[in-house]
């Protein structure tokens, strides 16, 4: 499994995309461009924006250490 995360040190982490290694070797350049923009937008969310997105079901919060 390969996963792409948006991560800001000591702030926020988002699971952005995942795929099985046997399904594809990597993502395409145009996909990477869009995913980077998506990650930037997520990392720019305030905690209030995040709470609203979770409440609306747009984002799912994962709690705990695994």
Secondary structure, 3 states (H helix, E strand, C coil): CEEEEEEECCCEEEEEEEECCCCCCCCCHHHHHHHHHHHHHHHCCCHHHHHHHHHHCCCCCCCCCC
